Each structure stands twice: as structure tokens, then as C-alpha cells.
Amino acid sequence: MRKPIITVIGGGTGIPVILNSLRREEVDLRAIVTVADDGGSSGELRTAMQLTPPGDLRNVLVAMSDMPKFYEQIFQYRFKDSDGPLSGHPLGNLIIAGISEMQGSTYNAMQILTKFFHTTGKIYPSSEQALTLHAVFQDGHEVVGESHIADYQGMIDHVFVTNTYNDEEPTASRKVVETIMESNMIVLGPGSLFTSILPNLVIPEIREALLATKAQVVYVCNIMTQYGETEHFTDADHVAVLNRHLGTDVIDTVLVNIEPVPQSYMNRNHFDEYLVQVEHDFKGLSELSKRVISSNFLRLENGGAFHDGDLVVEELLTLLRGVKE
């Protein structure tokens, strides 16, 4: 029998947690990863080489691979601040950039690297060209560039993307639309709402595919609000923003963590962008989605609050079985 296809869409450090747990299950796993990052090592490499930023793809590659821990440490090694032009670059970013240049695209590079690292599933950049994220705030001010959005004081109204190096309309990578259409389940997040999830969904071809697919669409709601993006947001506010950008109520199921995060546990120096726990608005959620699942999805680690990938995946697989029955 054909394995159920689960496609996870997002970026940042959120979706690798889910992907790492999903790869151990009997599913056909796919990941669609944002290419709008313009900060840090990814930003420098994309500017220097005019390629899609490698950082989010690197983290997804590690999460979906069965590479030994030592190989992972090598791939994730970040050069020291004293290392001149290499300062701050993870070795994996340089490898992805080099193979992208050699093969003519980051898409081709990822297909090679998934085989090289024995990855469970397929990884697709959401677009084969670097994208620039634009955030329009409620006061009408527009900020250009993902890394600059949190610097502006205000509430974001909506975001959109443009091709960074030409004036053509952004398009989806090869296989992305096909993957969305043939999936049994689409998982959005977890991750930064405006800068990790939405940069994928506002690509017109991806948006249209999400409206047309018969897959169940699940949103894994963030545990904490995020500085410069979702301050004062409830869980219903997150879903409302997603539906507004997609043009209709697309989210079938929302997964919400209800386990309290001890405020004394959070390391505010290390996780300074995360503010307070997302408040619950179950009435609002029930109006915006078909199903709300509230449970303990919390994992506390190294002074931060994260999703427990195994607990989330257990719920996803239960949902999948329920739909098939």
C-alpha cells in the first residue's frame, strides 16, 4: 500500500522538530522550505552568489537525515568570529552554496544532498529563486527584507514576496505544486508566522495549490508570541492571519499547546525574541477552523519552550487515520 504523503511547509527552527519525528514513521515525507531569509550567513551568501539562501534548507536537511551525530556536528559547524571572510558561516551553508553553483540551482543541490545524507523524504525550496519578503504594517509603512521586519514598531497587516534579482512574478520550485496536490496532509509550521510560514504561502502557485488540494491542512500553532511579529496575538489571531493571506478559511485543524510554560524557566538572554505564551481563544478558533486539538505539546529545553515533535506527530498520525477511516 502507498504510504500517506505528509508535506510540511515552513522554515526557521520550527519545522525541523516535526520533520525529525516524522521521518521515523511510515509516511512519504516532503518538506517545502522558505527562501526569503536575508540575514546572517544566508543573507551574505545569497548576496554574494545570487542564490537561494541555504540556512533553512540546511536545518531541514539535518532534521530529515539519519547522518551520524558527528557528521551533523561537522555540517552544522559555524566558523569563529575571528575567521575573517568565513566568520559566522556554518560549513553546511558553504557546502549547499558550492553545490548550488556547481549544479546551477539550489533545487538541484538539495536533490543531490538528500541522497548523499540518506535523507528520509524529499526537500524542496519553495522557489528556485531568492525571494525578498515585504511587510506592510497597519499604519501603511512597508519594510523590505525579512531581517529588518522586527526592527519596526508596529503591527503587520500583510506580507508579500518578490523575486530578488528580477521583476518576474515569484513561482514555485519544480515538484512543489505537484507535491501539495498529491499530499494526504499539509502541515503548516510551527515557526515564525510572518517570516517562516507565510513567505511560502504567498507565492501565487503555492497559494492556489493550497486552495485546490484535497489534503487535510493542519496548522501547528506557536507556543510563544514573537517580538516584532505576533506580539499580543492569540492562537485565533494566528489562524486569522493565515486565512486572510490565503483568501479563505483553508485551515482544517489547529494544534494548540495548553501546557503552561513556566516564566521562570525561559532564558530571556538567549531567547529574547520570544515574549509570552500565546493566549487561547477557542471560540475564535472554532469559527476559523473545522477542528481544534488542544493538548500538551510542550518540550522545555535549554531555557526555551519548544514543541515536542513526537507528541505532535502522534496527533498528526491519529488525524490521518481518522480521515482515512
Secondary structure in CASP SS format (residue, H / E / C, confidence):
PFRMAT SS
TARGET T0000
AUTHOR 0000-0000-0000
METHOD secondary structure of the structure
MODEL  1
M C 1.00
R C 1.00
K C 1.00
P C 1.00
I E 1.00
I E 1.00
T E 1.00
V E 1.00
I E 1.00
G E 1.00
G C 1.00
G C 1.00
T C 1.00
G C 1.00
I H 1.00
P H 1.00
V H 1.00
I H 1.00
L H 1.00
N H 1.00
S H 1.00
L H 1.00
R C 1.00
R C 1.00
E C 1.00
E C 1.00
V C 1.00
D E 1.00
L E 1.00
R E 1.00
A E 1.00
I E 1.00
V E 1.00
T C 1.00
V C 1.00
A C 1.00
D C 1.00
D C 1.00
G C 1.00
G H 1.00
S H 1.00
S H 1.00
G H 1.00
E H 1.00
L H 1.00
R H 1.00
T H 1.00
A H 1.00
M H 1.00
Q C 1.00
L C 1.00
T C 1.00
P C 1.00
P C 1.00
G H 1.00
D H 1.00
L H 1.00
R H 1.00
N H 1.00
V H 1.00
L H 1.00
V H 1.00
A H 1.00
M C 1.00
S E 1.00
D C 1.00
M C 1.00
P C 1.00
K H 1.00
F H 1.00
Y H 1.00
E H 1.00
Q H 1.00
I H 1.00
F H 1.00
Q C 1.00
Y C 1.00
R E 1.00
F C 1.00
K C 1.00
D C 1.00
S C 1.00
D C 1.00
G H 1.00
P H 1.00
L H 1.00
S C 1.00
G C 1.00
H C 1.00
P E 1.00
L H 1.00
G H 1.00
N H 1.00
L H 1.00
I H 1.00
I H 1.00
A H 1.00
G H 1.00
I H 1.00
S H 1.00
E H 1.00
M H 1.00
Q H 1.00
G C 1.00
S C 1.00
T H 1.00
Y H 1.00
N H 1.00
A H 1.00
M H 1.00
Q H 1.00
I H 1.00
L H 1.00
T H 1.00
K H 1.00
F H 1.00
F C 1.00
H C 1.00
T E 1.00
T C 1.00
G C 1.00
K E 1.00
I E 1.00
Y E 1.00
P E 1.00
S C 1.00
S C 1.00
E C 1.00
Q C 1.00
A C 1.00
L E 1.00
T E 1.00
L E 1.00
H E 1.00
A E 1.00
V E 1.00
F E 1.00
Q C 1.00
D C 1.00
G C 1.00
H C 1.00
E E 1.00
V E 1.00
V E 1.00
G C 1.00
E H 1.00
S H 1.00
H H 1.00
I H 1.00
A H 1.00
D H 1.00
Y C 1.00
Q C 1.00
G C 1.00
M C 1.00
I E 1.00
D E 1.00
H E 1.00
V E 1.00
F E 1.00
V E 1.00
T E 1.00
N E 1.00
T C 1.00
Y C 1.00
N C 1.00
D C 1.00
E C 1.00
E C 1.00
P C 1.00
T C 1.00
A C 1.00
S C 1.00
R C 1.00
K C 1.00
V H 1.00
V H 1.00
E H 1.00
T H 1.00
I H 1.00
M H 1.00
E H 1.00
S C 1.00
N C 1.00
M E 1.00
I E 1.00
V E 1.00
L E 1.00
G C 1.00
P C 1.00
G C 1.00
S C 1.00
L H 1.00
F H 1.00
T H 1.00
S H 1.00
I H 1.00
L H 1.00
P H 1.00
N H 1.00
L H 1.00
V C 1.00
I C 1.00
P H 1.00
E H 1.00
I H 1.00
R H 1.00
E H 1.00
A H 1.00
L H 1.00
L H 1.00
A H 1.00
T C 1.00
K C 1.00
A C 1.00
Q E 1.00
V E 1.00
V E 1.00
Y E 1.00
V E 1.00
C C 1.00
N C 1.00
I C 1.00
M E 1.00
T E 1.00
Q E 1.00
Y C 1.00
G C 1.00
E C 1.00
T C 1.00
E C 1.00
H C 1.00
F C 1.00
T E 1.00
D H 1.00
A H 1.00
D H 1.00
H H 1.00
V H 1.00
A H 1.00
V H 1.00
L H 1.00
N H 1.00
R H 1.00
H H 1.00
L H 1.00
G C 1.00
T C 1.00
D C 1.00
V C 1.00
I C 1.00
D C 1.00
T E 1.00
V E 1.00
L E 1.00
V E 1.00
N E 1.00
I C 1.00
E C 1.00
P C 1.00
V C 1.00
P C 1.00
Q C 1.00
S C 1.00
Y C 1.00
M C 1.00
N C 1.00
R C 1.00
N C 1.00
H C 1.00
F C 1.00
D C 1.00
E C 1.00
Y E 1.00
L E 1.00
V E 1.00
Q E 1.00
V C 1.00
E E 1.00
H C 1.00
D C 1.00
F H 1.00
K H 1.00
G H 1.00
L H 1.00
S H 1.00
E H 1.00
L H 1.00
S C 1.00
K C 1.00
R E 1.00
V E 1.00
I E 1.00
S E 1.00
S E 1.00
N C 1.00
F C 1.00
L E 1.00
R E 1.00
L E 1.00
E E 1.00
N C 1.00
G C 1.00
G E 1.00
A E 1.00
F E 1.00
H E 1.00
D C 1.00
G H 1.00
D H 1.00
L H 1.00
V H 1.00
V H 1.00
E H 1.00
E H 1.00
L H 1.00
L H 1.00
T H 1.00
L H 1.00
L H 1.00
R H 1.00
G H 1.00
V H 1.00
K H 1.00
E C 1.00
END
